Amino acid sequence: MKKYTFTTLTIFLSFLIFVSCKETKNHIVQSSKTSALKAGYEIEPVNIQNVKLTDSFWLPIIKRVQEITIAYAIQKCNEEGRFENFLIAGKQKTGTVRGEMPFDDTDVYKIIEGASNTLISAPNPKLEKVLDSLIAIVKIGQEKDGYLTTWRTINPAKPPAPWVPVIEGKRWESLQISHECYNAGHLIEAAVVHYEATGKTNFLEIAIKNADLLVKTFGDGPGQVKGVPGHQIVETGLIKLYQITGKEDYLKLAKYYLDNRGNPNNHKLYGEYAQDHIPVVQQNEVVGHAVRAVYMYAGMTDIAAMTKDKAYTDAVNNLWNNMVNKKMYITGGIGSRHDGEAFGDNYELPNLTAYNETCAAIGDVYWNHRLHNLYGKSEYFDVIERTMYNGLISGISLDGKQFFYPNALESDGVFKSNRGSCTRQAWFDCSCCPTNLIRFIPSIPGLIYSKSKDVLYVNLYASNNASFALGKTDLQISQQTGYPWNGKVAISVNPKKESQFTIKLRVPGWARNEVLPGDLYSYKKASTQKATINLNGEVLAIQPQDGYFTITRNWKKGDKINLNFPMEVQEVQTNAKVESNKNKVSLEYGPIVYAVEEIDNKSNFDKIDVAAGDTFKVKKEPNLLQGVNVIENSKFKAIPYYSWSNRGVGKMKVWLDYKN
């Protein structure tokens, strides 16, 4: 791994005296066993600490974030004053607020979170010291009572963004848009990950102090502030903090925020844009700002799991069904409108003007992961897989330094879909998406496996070696696979001693002729090939049940499972209610959605179509776009959607005209 040389941080090194790298304090953090019990979920992920990724697809992407994107983002944050704001707020430096967004603080938190996850995968003392220095800088900006939003501390009468109203310059007076609680949410989430990665409490203590202020401030009691955040995420942060500390005040406040959305007796409602039009338990259609929405739905799912509240459970199920059946793109992207970065109407899925914010894709993975922890259904990982391989990693370039904020499904080379650009940009004034990619991508190994008592769920296919306890069994398991370029997976199962347990191996939706759960998309012609499984060389005559191959037996060292998910080029069609895709098809191979790009089809791009009876061949091109499978026929070449726009500005489309 490359060495981290963050020369841009030298101006801050004098502040290392503030670093307090304390070891775990028992009075702050409950034991992990207690935490698991408080989580409320029947199924829990196998921790990232127990999974060593060796995968030829995901490992290079994670390393790119580790070795390039983190340092790049720190440099950008330094250039744009993200760190300086903490120093000014703490009176270690004089000046005015730098940056243009009231939530710029969160970029620092998300970098710390993502880098903390990389420390789990690849310990790096130099990077850990950099994080300690960043945490020391954050601490400088925190007020004595725990308050931490630097722009308001520096000058409460002058927000960095003109759209944040100032009435008296007081805290919490413009909750709808001030992002004070949003800042707190990202702070808490990052601090929990940093603690879990390092065992240090220097960042966690900052977050606890901030969370305790929120608990003291908000509620229906005398002198407390009534209100809910404009941009959700503090809810999931508070719940995570509750899980590791056992302090029920955090859980109660998270539920208070959710219970009072849509409550006109609590505050002046923000409307559909912020999912604040009716109480959350009455919502059955995904509306408004897509990132706010999925962050809120994740929090609602946590509450459903922990309280067994049927109203919450029914609501998250209704919302998920609406999204997947009527408002999700073929790439897993969500949020069709630039206006409000929002979900559109049912079946409103334009391609050229699709928004599909990268942050929304990430938030949707977080939500679906919780739903899987709650129900154990394979369909949630069908959504996660589709999103991760397509509409999520499309947000970052192959060099790790260019980003999509929206992820369109079509480009004419003219419409500047990406916040003023036709291609990826080096950074944004609102840099939430680059730093969200930093916090998410290194956490991917934690999605591969889940477990409950004596059941192991194999959710995703990626080469790795993992060791963990399954009930009373110490288990080592490994995968070897060329996924997503081919569907062959070899799994070695090695319990410390012979033990009976169940392994549930997800059969991806695409391998069961299901594009996504529901009827929004379908394959034009169902594949006749079937997924197969053998154990120790013997073919098992079992069929997928509820999306899994399920094997219960006495497992012993050296047991080997071989899976084969046959891949072929598939033509996808959309529900007829989606006007934008009538008489069009898109192409898939395994979990990968394909696009045609002008640079590969210069002479005929505008005339490309798919006709009945067309045949395709799949070819590996190791020197193209860092190594991809391409789809070719006599008329065009198609590349994986995630890799488009890495070779300059040009036309692109996912949906192709279909001719009978």
C-alpha positions as CSV (number, residue, x, y, z in Angstrom):
1,M,0.0,0.0,0.0
2,K,1.2,3.5,-0.8
3,K,2.4,5.7,2.0
4,Y,0.2,8.6,3.1
5,T,2.0,11.9,2.7
6,F,-0.5,14.6,3.6
7,T,1.7,17.7,3.2
8,T,-1.4,19.9,3.1
9,L,-1.9,19.2,6.8
10,T,1.4,20.5,8.0
11,I,-0.2,23.8,9.1
12,F,-2.2,21.8,11.6
13,L,0.5,19.6,13.1
14,S,1.1,22.1,16.0
15,F,-2.4,21.2,17.2
16,L,-1.5,17.5,17.9
17,I,-1.0,18.5,21.6
18,F,-4.8,18.3,21.7
19,V,-4.9,14.6,20.7
20,S,-6.2,12.3,23.4
21,C,-5.9,8.8,22.3
22,K,-7.5,7.2,25.3
23,E,-8.2,3.5,25.5
24,T,-11.7,2.1,25.8
25,K,-13.5,3.2,29.0
26,N,-15.9,0.6,30.4
27,H,-18.3,3.3,31.7
28,I,-18.7,4.7,28.2
29,V,-19.1,1.6,26.1
30,Q,-21.1,-1.6,26.8
31,S,-19.7,-5.0,25.9
32,S,-20.3,-6.1,22.3
33,K,-22.5,-8.9,23.6
34,T,-24.8,-6.4,25.3
35,S,-24.7,-4.2,22.1
36,A,-25.9,-7.1,20.0
37,L,-28.8,-7.8,22.3
38,K,-29.8,-4.2,22.1
39,A,-29.7,-4.1,18.4
40,G,-33.1,-5.7,18.1
41,Y,-32.4,-7.6,14.9
42,E,-32.6,-11.3,14.6
43,I,-29.8,-11.3,12.0
44,E,-26.5,-9.5,12.4
45,P,-23.8,-8.8,9.8
46,V,-20.4,-10.5,10.2
47,N,-18.2,-7.6,11.2
48,I,-15.8,-6.2,8.7
49,Q,-13.0,-7.0,11.2
50,N,-13.6,-10.7,10.5
51,V,-13.6,-10.6,6.7
52,K,-10.3,-10.1,4.7
53,L,-11.1,-9.3,1.1
54,T,-8.9,-10.7,-1.6
55,D,-11.3,-10.0,-4.5
56,S,-10.1,-8.9,-7.9
57,F,-13.1,-6.6,-8.5
58,W,-13.8,-4.9,-5.1
59,L,-10.3,-4.9,-3.6
60,P,-8.8,-2.6,-6.2
61,I,-11.7,-0.2,-5.8
62,I,-11.3,-0.2,-2.0
63,K,-7.5,0.3,-2.3
64,R,-8.1,3.2,-4.7
65,V,-10.1,4.9,-2.0
66,Q,-7.5,4.0,0.6
67,E,-4.5,5.1,-1.4
68,I,-5.8,8.0,-3.5
69,T,-9.3,9.3,-2.7
70,I,-8.8,9.8,1.1
71,A,-5.7,11.9,0.6
72,Y,-7.3,13.7,-2.3
73,A,-10.4,14.6,-0.2
74,I,-8.2,15.8,2.7
75,Q,-6.4,18.0,0.3
76,K,-9.6,19.4,-1.1
77,C,-11.1,19.9,2.4
78,N,-7.9,21.8,3.4
79,E,-8.1,24.0,0.3
80,E,-11.7,24.9,0.9
81,G,-11.4,25.6,4.6
82,R,-13.2,22.6,6.1
83,F,-10.5,22.2,8.8
84,E,-9.9,25.9,9.2
85,N,-13.5,26.4,10.2
86,F,-13.0,24.2,13.3
87,L,-9.9,26.2,14.3
88,I,-11.8,29.5,13.8
89,A,-14.7,28.2,15.8
90,G,-12.3,27.3,18.6
91,K,-10.6,30.7,18.5
92,Q,-7.3,29.1,17.5
93,K,-7.4,31.2,14.3
94,T,-9.2,34.3,13.3
95,G,-11.3,34.6,10.2
96,T,-14.8,34.2,8.7
97,V,-16.6,31.0,7.7
98,R,-15.1,29.3,4.7
99,G,-17.1,27.1,2.3
100,E,-20.6,27.5,1.0
101,M,-22.7,24.9,2.8
102,P,-23.9,24.7,6.4
103,F,-23.0,21.0,6.5
104,D,-19.3,21.3,5.3
105,D,-18.3,19.9,8.7
106,T,-19.7,16.5,7.7
107,D,-17.1,16.1,5.0
108,V,-14.4,15.8,7.7
109,Y,-16.5,13.3,9.6
110,K,-17.1,11.1,6.6
111,I,-13.4,11.1,5.7
112,I,-12.6,9.9,9.3
113,E,-15.3,7.2,9.0
114,G,-14.1,5.9,5.7
115,A,-10.4,6.0,6.7
116,S,-11.3,4.2,10.0
117,N,-12.9,1.4,8.0
118,T,-9.7,1.1,6.0
119,L,-7.7,0.7,9.2
120,I,-9.7,-2.4,9.9
121,S,-8.9,-3.9,6.4
122,A,-5.3,-2.6,6.3
123,P,-3.7,-1.3,9.6
124,N,-1.7,1.8,8.8
125,P,-0.1,3.7,11.8
126,K,0.6,6.8,9.7
127,L,-3.0,7.1,8.6
128,E,-4.1,6.5,12.2
129,K,-2.0,9.5,13.3
130,V,-3.5,11.6,10.6
131,L,-7.0,10.7,11.9
132,D,-5.9,11.6,15.4
133,S,-4.8,15.0,14.2
134,L,-8.1,15.5,12.4
135,I,-10.0,14.5,15.5
136,A,-8.0,17.0,17.5
137,I,-8.9,19.7,15.1
138,V,-12.6,18.8,15.4
139,K,-12.4,18.9,19.1
140,I,-11.1,22.5,18.9
141,G,-14.3,23.6,17.2
142,Q,-16.6,22.0,19.8
143,E,-18.2,24.4,22.3
144,K,-18.0,23.6,26.0
145,D,-21.6,22.3,26.2
146,G,-21.0,19.9,23.3
147,Y,-22.5,22.0,20.5
148,L,-20.7,21.5,17.2
149,T,-21.7,23.3,14.0
150,T,-18.8,25.5,13.1
151,W,-20.5,28.1,11.0
152,R,-23.0,29.0,13.7
153,T,-20.3,29.1,16.4
154,I,-18.1,31.4,14.2
155,N,-20.9,33.8,13.2
156,P,-24.5,32.8,13.9
157,A,-25.8,35.8,12.0
158,K,-24.1,34.9,8.8
159,P,-24.6,31.4,7.5
160,P,-22.4,30.3,4.6
161,A,-25.5,29.6,2.4
162,P,-28.0,32.4,1.7
163,W,-30.9,30.0,1.9
164,V,-30.4,29.4,5.6
165,P,-32.6,32.0,7.3
166,V,-31.4,33.9,10.4
167,I,-34.0,35.3,12.7
168,E,-32.1,36.0,16.0
169,G,-29.0,34.0,15.3
170,K,-29.8,31.4,17.9
171,R,-29.2,27.7,17.8
172,W,-31.9,25.4,16.4
173,E,-34.0,28.4,15.1
174,S,-33.9,27.2,11.5
175,L,-33.9,23.4,11.9
176,Q,-35.6,22.9,8.6
177,I,-32.4,24.0,6.7
178,S,-29.6,24.7,9.2
179,H,-28.3,21.1,9.1
180,E,-27.2,21.3,12.8
181,C,-28.8,17.9,13.5
182,Y,-27.5,16.5,10.2
183,N,-24.0,17.5,11.2
184,A,-24.5,15.7,14.5
185,G,-25.7,12.6,12.8
186,H,-22.6,12.3,10.6
187,L,-20.4,13.1,13.6
188,I,-21.9,10.3,15.7
189,E,-21.9,7.7,12.9
190,A,-18.2,8.4,12.2
191,A,-17.2,8.4,15.8
192,V,-18.8,5.0,16.4
193,V,-17.0,3.5,13.4
194,H,-13.7,5.1,14.5
195,Y,-14.1,3.6,18.0
196,E,-14.9,0.2,16.6
197,A,-11.9,0.3,14.3
198,T,-9.3,1.6,16.8
199,G,-10.7,1.1,20.3
200,K,-9.9,4.8,21.0
201,T,-12.5,7.0,22.5
202,N,-11.0,10.4,21.5
203,F,-13.6,10.9,18.8
204,L,-16.4,9.0,20.6
205,E,-16.2,11.4,23.5
206,I,-16.7,14.3,21.2
207,A,-19.8,12.6,19.8
208,I,-21.2,11.6,23.2
209,K,-20.9,15.2,24.4
210,N,-22.7,16.4,21.3
211,A,-25.4,13.7,21.6
212,D,-25.9,14.5,25.3
213,L,-26.6,18.2,24.3
214,L,-29.2,17.0,21.9
215,V,-30.9,14.9,24.5
216,K,-31.0,17.9,26.9
217,T,-32.2,20.3,24.2
218,F,-35.0,18.4,22.4
219,G,-38.3,17.1,23.7
220,D,-41.7,18.2,25.0
221,G,-40.4,19.1,28.5
222,P,-40.2,22.5,30.1
223,G,-37.7,24.7,28.3
224,Q,-36.9,22.1,25.6
225,V,-37.0,22.7,21.9
226,K,-39.8,21.1,19.9
227,G,-38.8,20.2,16.4
228,V,-37.3,17.6,14.1
229,P,-34.2,17.7,11.8
230,G,-34.7,19.1,8.2
231,H,-32.2,16.5,6.9
232,Q,-32.4,13.1,8.5
233,I,-29.4,11.0,9.7
234,V,-29.1,11.9,13.3
235,E,-31.7,9.3,14.0
236,T,-29.5,6.4,12.9
237,G,-26.5,8.0,14.5
238,L,-28.2,8.2,17.9
239,I,-29.4,4.6,17.6
240,K,-25.8,3.4,16.9
241,L,-24.6,5.3,19.9
242,Y,-27.3,3.7,22.0
243,Q,-26.2,0.3,20.8
244,I,-22.7,0.7,22.0
245,T,-23.3,2.7,25.2
246,G,-26.6,1.3,26.3
247,K,-27.9,4.8,27.1
248,E,-31.6,4.7,26.3
249,D,-31.9,8.5,26.1
250,Y,-30.3,8.2,22.6
251,L,-32.9,5.7,21.4
252,K,-35.7,7.8,22.9
253,L,-34.6,10.9,21.1
254,A,-34.2,9.1,17.8
255,K,-37.8,7.9,18.1
256,Y,-38.9,11.3,19.2
257,Y,-37.6,12.8,16.0
258,L,-39.3,10.2,13.9
259,D,-42.6,10.2,15.8
260,N,-42.9,13.9,15.4
261,R,-42.3,14.2,11.7
262,G,-45.6,15.2,10.1
263,N,-46.9,16.4,13.5
264,P,-48.2,20.0,13.2
265,N,-48.5,20.3,17.0
266,N,-44.7,19.9,17.3
267,H,-43.4,22.3,14.6
268,K,-44.4,24.0,11.4
269,L,-44.3,21.2,8.8
270,Y,-41.5,21.1,6.2
271,G,-43.6,19.3,3.6
272,E,-43.0,16.3,1.3
273,Y,-39.5,17.5,0.3
274,A,-38.3,16.5,3.8
275,Q,-40.8,13.7,4.3
276,D,-42.6,15.9,6.9
277,H,-46.0,16.1,5.4
278,I,-47.8,13.3,7.4
279,P,-46.6,11.1,10.3
280,V,-44.0,8.6,9.2
281,V,-46.2,5.6,10.1
282,Q,-48.8,6.8,7.6
283,Q,-46.4,7.2,4.7
284,N,-46.7,4.6,2.0
285,E,-45.1,6.4,-1.0
286,V,-41.5,7.5,-1.3
287,V,-41.5,11.2,-1.9
288,G,-39.2,14.2,-1.7
289,H,-35.5,14.5,-1.3
290,A,-34.2,10.9,-1.9
291,V,-31.2,11.0,0.4
292,R,-33.3,12.4,3.3
293,A,-35.9,9.7,2.6
294,V,-33.7,6.6,2.7
295,Y,-31.8,7.9,5.7
296,M,-35.1,8.3,7.4
297,Y,-36.4,4.9,6.3
298,A,-33.2,3.3,7.7
299,G,-33.9,4.9,11.1
300,M,-37.5,3.7,10.9
301,T,-36.3,0.2,10.2
302,D,-34.1,0.4,13.3
303,I,-37.1,1.5,15.4
304,A,-39.3,-1.3,13.9
305,A,-36.6,-3.9,14.8
306,M,-36.1,-2.6,18.4
307,T,-39.6,-1.8,19.4
308,K,-41.5,-4.4,17.3
309,D,-43.9,-1.5,16.5
310,K,-46.3,-2.8,13.9
311,A,-47.1,0.7,12.5
312,Y,-43.4,1.3,11.8
313,T,-43.0,-2.2,10.4
314,D,-45.9,-1.8,8.0
315,A,-44.7,1.7,7.0
316,V,-41.2,0.6,6.0
317,N,-42.6,-2.4,4.0
318,N,-45.1,-0.2,2.2
319,L,-42.4,2.4,1.4
320,W,-39.9,-0.3,0.1
321,N,-42.6,-1.9,-2.1
322,N,-43.5,1.5,-3.6
323,M,-39.8,2.3,-4.3
324,V,-38.8,-1.0,-5.8
325,N,-42.0,-1.5,-7.9
326,K,-42.4,2.1,-9.2
327,K,-39.4,4.4,-8.6
328,M,-36.1,2.6,-9.0
329,Y,-33.8,2.7,-12.0
330,I,-32.4,-0.3,-13.6
331,T,-29.0,0.6,-12.1
332,G,-30.5,0.7,-8.6
333,G,-30.4,4.5,-8.6
334,I,-33.2,6.4,-7.0
335,G,-34.5,10.0,-7.3
336,S,-35.5,11.0,-10.8
337,R,-35.8,14.8,-10.5
338,H,-33.0,17.4,-10.4
339,D,-35.6,19.7,-8.8
340,G,-35.4,18.9,-5.1
341,E,-33.0,16.0,-5.7
342,A,-36.2,14.1,-5.4
343,F,-38.3,11.1,-6.2
344,G,-40.8,11.8,-9.0
345,D,-44.2,10.4,-9.5
346,N,-44.8,6.7,-9.8
347,Y,-43.2,5.4,-13.0
348,E,-41.5,8.7,-13.6
349,L,-38.0,7.5,-14.7
350,P,-36.5,9.8,-17.3
351,N,-33.0,8.9,-18.6
352,L,-31.3,12.0,-19.8
353,T,-32.4,14.1,-16.8
354,A,-32.3,11.3,-14.2
355,Y,-30.8,12.5,-11.0
356,N,-29.9,9.3,-9.1
357,E,-27.7,11.0,-6.5
358,T,-24.7,9.0,-5.4
359,C,-25.6,9.6,-1.8
360,A,-29.1,8.2,-2.4
361,A,-27.7,5.0,-3.7
362,I,-25.5,4.7,-0.6
363,G,-28.3,5.5,1.7
364,D,-30.5,2.9,-0.1
365,V,-27.8,0.2,0.6
366,Y,-27.8,1.1,4.3
367,W,-31.6,0.8,4.4
368,N,-31.8,-2.5,2.5
369,H,-29.1,-3.9,4.7
370,R,-31.2,-3.2,7.8
371,L,-34.2,-4.8,6.1
372,H,-32.2,-7.9,5.5
373,N,-31.1,-7.9,9.1
374,L,-34.8,-7.7,10.1
375,Y,-36.3,-10.3,7.7
376,G,-33.5,-12.3,6.1
377,K,-35.0,-12.1,2.7
378,S,-32.8,-12.3,-0.4
379,E,-34.6,-9.6,-2.2
380,Y,-32.9,-6.9,-0.2
381,F,-29.5,-8.1,-1.3
382,D,-30.8,-8.2,-4.9
383,V,-31.3,-4.5,-4.6
384,I,-28.0,-4.0,-2.8
385,E,-26.1,-5.9,-5.4
386,R,-27.7,-4.1,-8.3
387,T,-27.0,-0.8,-6.7
388,M,-23.4,-1.5,-5.7
389,Y,-22.2,-2.8,-9.1
390,N,-24.0,-0.2,-11.1
391,G,-25.5,3.1,-9.9
392,L,-23.2,3.5,-6.8
393,I,-19.6,2.9,-8.1
394,S,-20.5,4.9,-11.2
395,G,-20.2,7.9,-8.8
396,I,-16.4,7.6,-8.7
397,S,-13.9,7.6,-11.6
398,L,-11.4,4.9,-12.3
399,D,-8.6,7.2,-11.1
400,G,-10.4,7.9,-7.8
401,K,-10.4,11.7,-8.2
402,Q,-13.5,12.5,-10.3
403,F,-17.1,12.2,-9.2
404,F,-20.7,12.0,-10.3
405,Y,-23.2,13.7,-8.0
406,P,-26.2,12.7,-10.2
407,N,-25.9,9.5,-12.3
408,A,-27.8,9.9,-15.5
409,L,-28.7,7.0,-17.7
410,E,-28.2,8.9,-20.9
411,S,-25.9,11.7,-22.2
412,D,-26.2,13.7,-25.3
413,G,-22.8,15.4,-24.6
414,V,-24.5,18.7,-24.2
415,F,-26.9,18.6,-21.1
416,K,-24.7,19.3,-18.1
417,S,-26.3,16.7,-15.8
418,N,-23.5,16.6,-13.2
419,R,-24.0,20.0,-11.5
420,G,-22.7,22.0,-14.5
421,S,-20.7,19.3,-16.2
422,C,-21.3,16.6,-18.8
423,T,-18.7,14.3,-17.1
424,R,-17.4,13.6,-13.6
425,Q,-16.1,16.6,-11.7
426,A,-13.0,16.9,-9.5
427,W,-15.1,18.2,-6.6
428,F,-18.3,20.1,-5.7
429,D,-19.2,23.1,-3.6
430,C,-21.5,20.6,-2.0
431,S,-19.1,17.7,-1.6
432,C,-21.4,15.2,0.1
433,C,-21.1,12.5,-2.6
434,P,-17.3,12.2,-2.8
435,T,-17.0,11.9,1.0
436,N,-20.0,9.6,1.2
437,L,-18.2,7.3,-1.2
438,I,-15.2,7.4,1.0
439,R,-17.2,6.4,4.1
440,F,-19.1,3.6,2.3
441,I,-16.7,1.8,-0.1
442,P,-14.2,0.6,2.6
443,S,-17.2,-0.9,4.6
444,I,-18.1,-3.3,1.7
445,P,-16.5,-6.4,3.3
446,G,-19.1,-6.1,6.1
447,L,-21.9,-6.8,3.7
448,I,-20.7,-10.2,2.5
449,Y,-22.0,-12.4,5.4
450,S,-24.7,-12.3,8.0
451,K,-25.6,-14.7,10.8
452,S,-28.2,-15.6,13.3
453,K,-27.7,-18.3,15.9
454,D,-26.8,-21.4,13.8
455,V,-27.5,-19.9,10.3
456,L,-25.0,-18.3,8.0
457,Y,-26.1,-16.1,5.2
458,V,-23.8,-15.7,2.2
459,N,-25.1,-12.4,0.8
460,L,-22.6,-11.3,-1.8
461,Y,-20.0,-13.2,-3.9
462,A,-16.5,-11.8,-3.6
463,S,-13.2,-13.5,-2.9
464,N,-12.4,-13.4,0.8
465,N,-11.2,-15.2,3.9
466,A,-13.4,-14.9,7.0
467,S,-13.2,-16.2,10.6
468,F,-15.9,-15.7,13.1
469,A,-18.2,-17.5,15.7
470,L,-21.4,-18.9,14.4
471,G,-23.4,-19.8,17.6
472,K,-21.0,-22.0,19.5
473,T,-19.0,-22.9,16.4
474,D,-15.7,-21.2,15.5
475,L,-15.8,-21.1,11.7
476,Q,-13.5,-20.2,8.9
477,I,-15.0,-19.7,5.5
478,S,-13.4,-18.5,2.2
479,Q,-14.6,-17.7,-1.3
480,Q,-12.8,-17.8,-4.6
481,T,-14.6,-16.3,-7.5
482,G,-14.4,-14.3,-10.7
483,Y,-17.7,-12.6,-10.0
484,P,-19.1,-10.4,-11.5
485,W,-17.4,-11.3,-14.7
486,N,-18.4,-15.0,-14.3
487,G,-20.8,-16.8,-12.0
488,K,-18.5,-19.6,-10.6
489,V,-18.0,-19.5,-6.9
490,A,-15.9,-21.9,-4.8
491,I,-16.5,-21.8,-1.0
492,S,-14.5,-23.6,1.6
493,V,-16.2,-24.3,4.9
494,N,-13.9,-25.1,7.9
495,P,-15.5,-25.3,11.4
496,K,-13.0,-25.8,14.2
497,K,-14.8,-29.0,15.0
498,E,-17.6,-30.9,13.2
499,S,-20.9,-29.0,13.9
500,Q,-24.4,-28.8,12.6
501,F,-25.6,-25.5,11.2
502,T,-27.3,-24.0,8.2
503,I,-25.7,-22.1,5.3
504,K,-28.0,-20.1,3.1
505,L,-26.4,-19.1,-0.2
506,R,-28.2,-16.3,-2.0
507,V,-29.1,-17.1,-5.6
508,P,-29.0,-13.6,-7.2
509,G,-32.3,-12.4,-8.7
510,W,-30.8,-12.2,-12.2
511,A,-30.0,-15.9,-11.9
512,R,-33.6,-16.6,-11.1
513,N,-35.0,-14.6,-14.1
514,E,-35.9,-11.7,-11.8
515,V,-34.4,-8.3,-12.6
516,L,-35.6,-6.7,-9.4
517,P,-38.3,-7.7,-6.9
518,G,-41.7,-6.7,-8.3
519,D,-42.9,-6.0,-11.8
520,L,-41.0,-2.8,-12.8
521,Y,-38.5,-4.7,-14.9
522,S,-38.5,-8.1,-16.6
523,Y,-36.3,-10.0,-19.0
524,K,-37.6,-10.1,-22.5
525,K,-36.9,-13.7,-22.7
526,A,-36.4,-15.9,-19.6
527,S,-33.1,-17.7,-19.5
528,T,-33.4,-21.5,-19.6
529,Q,-30.1,-21.9,-17.7
530,K,-30.3,-22.8,-14.0
531,A,-28.1,-22.1,-11.0
532,T,-26.4,-25.2,-9.7
533,I,-24.7,-26.2,-6.5
534,N,-22.5,-29.1,-5.5
535,L,-21.1,-30.2,-2.2
536,N,-17.7,-32.0,-2.1
537,G,-18.1,-32.8,-5.7
538,E,-21.6,-34.2,-5.6
539,V,-24.4,-32.3,-7.3
540,L,-27.2,-31.3,-4.9
541,A,-30.7,-31.7,-6.4
542,I,-32.1,-28.7,-4.6
543,Q,-33.9,-25.7,-5.9
544,P,-33.6,-22.2,-4.6
545,Q,-36.2,-21.5,-1.9
546,D,-37.0,-17.8,-1.2
547,G,-33.9,-16.9,-3.1
548,Y,-31.4,-19.2,-1.3
549,F,-29.8,-22.5,-1.7
550,T,-30.2,-23.8,1.9
551,I,-28.0,-26.6,3.3
552,T,-28.3,-27.9,6.8
553,R,-25.9,-30.6,7.8
554,N,-23.0,-31.6,10.0
555,W,-20.2,-29.5,8.5
556,K,-16.6,-30.5,8.9
557,K,-13.2,-29.2,7.9
558,G,-12.5,-29.3,4.2
559,D,-16.1,-29.2,3.1
560,K,-16.3,-27.5,-0.3
561,I,-19.3,-25.8,-2.0
562,N,-19.2,-25.0,-5.7
563,L,-21.9,-22.7,-7.1
564,N,-22.5,-21.9,-10.8
565,F,-24.7,-19.0,-11.8
566,P,-24.7,-19.2,-15.6
567,M,-24.4,-15.8,-17.3
568,E,-25.7,-14.7,-20.6
569,V,-26.5,-11.4,-22.2
570,Q,-30.1,-10.6,-21.2
571,E,-32.4,-7.9,-22.7
572,V,-34.4,-6.1,-20.0
573,Q,-37.7,-4.4,-20.7
574,T,-39.6,-1.9,-18.4
575,N,-43.2,-1.9,-17.2
576,A,-45.3,-0.3,-19.9
577,K,-46.3,2.5,-17.5
578,V,-42.8,3.9,-17.7
579,E,-43.2,6.2,-20.7
580,S,-39.5,6.9,-21.2
581,N,-38.5,3.3,-21.9
582,K,-41.3,2.2,-24.3
583,N,-40.0,0.1,-27.1
584,K,-36.5,0.0,-25.6
585,V,-34.4,-2.6,-23.9
586,S,-31.2,-2.5,-21.8
587,L,-28.5,-5.1,-21.7
588,E,-27.3,-7.0,-18.7
589,Y,-24.6,-9.7,-18.1
590,G,-24.9,-11.2,-14.7
591,P,-25.3,-8.3,-12.2
592,I,-23.8,-5.7,-14.5
593,V,-25.9,-3.2,-16.4
594,Y,-24.4,-2.2,-19.8
595,A,-24.3,1.1,-21.7
596,V,-23.2,2.1,-25.1
597,E,-20.8,5.0,-25.3
598,E,-20.1,7.2,-28.3
599,I,-16.3,6.7,-28.1
600,D,-16.7,3.0,-28.9
601,N,-19.4,3.6,-31.5
602,K,-18.4,6.8,-33.3
603,S,-19.9,6.1,-36.7
604,N,-23.3,4.9,-35.8
605,F,-24.1,5.9,-32.2
606,D,-27.4,7.7,-32.9
607,K,-28.6,4.7,-35.0
608,I,-27.9,1.9,-32.5
609,D,-30.7,-0.5,-31.8
610,V,-31.4,-4.0,-30.8
611,A,-33.5,-6.2,-33.1
612,A,-35.3,-9.4,-32.5
613,G,-32.9,-12.3,-33.1
614,D,-29.8,-10.2,-32.5
615,T,-26.9,-12.3,-31.0
616,F,-24.2,-11.0,-28.7
617,K,-20.8,-12.1,-27.6
618,V,-19.1,-11.3,-24.4
619,K,-15.3,-10.5,-24.5
620,K,-12.8,-9.8,-21.8
621,E,-10.8,-6.6,-22.5
622,P,-8.1,-6.5,-19.8
623,N,-6.7,-3.2,-21.0
624,L,-10.0,-1.3,-21.4
625,L,-11.3,0.6,-18.4
626,Q,-9.0,-1.3,-16.0
627,G,-10.3,-4.6,-17.3
628,V,-13.9,-5.2,-18.2
629,N,-16.2,-7.6,-20.1
630,V,-17.7,-5.9,-23.1
631,I,-20.8,-6.9,-25.0
632,E,-20.5,-6.8,-28.8
633,N,-22.5,-7.6,-31.8
634,S,-22.3,-6.6,-35.5
635,K,-23.8,-3.1,-34.6
636,F,-22.1,-1.9,-31.4
637,K,-19.9,-2.4,-28.4
638,A,-21.3,-1.9,-24.9
639,I,-19.4,-1.4,-21.7
640,P,-20.4,-1.7,-18.0
641,Y,-22.5,1.3,-17.0
642,Y,-20.3,2.1,-14.0
643,S,-17.3,2.7,-16.2
644,W,-18.8,5.2,-18.6
645,S,-17.4,8.8,-18.8
646,N,-13.8,7.8,-18.0
647,R,-12.6,8.8,-21.5
648,G,-13.9,12.3,-22.0
649,V,-17.2,13.9,-22.8
650,G,-19.5,12.1,-25.2
651,K,-22.9,10.5,-25.7
652,M,-24.1,7.5,-23.8
653,K,-27.3,5.5,-23.3
654,V,-28.4,2.5,-21.3
655,W,-31.8,2.1,-23.0
656,L,-31.6,1.1,-26.7
657,D,-34.4,1.2,-29.3
658,Y,-35.9,-2.2,-29.9
659,K,-37.1,-3.4,-33.3
660,N,-39.2,-6.5,-33.7
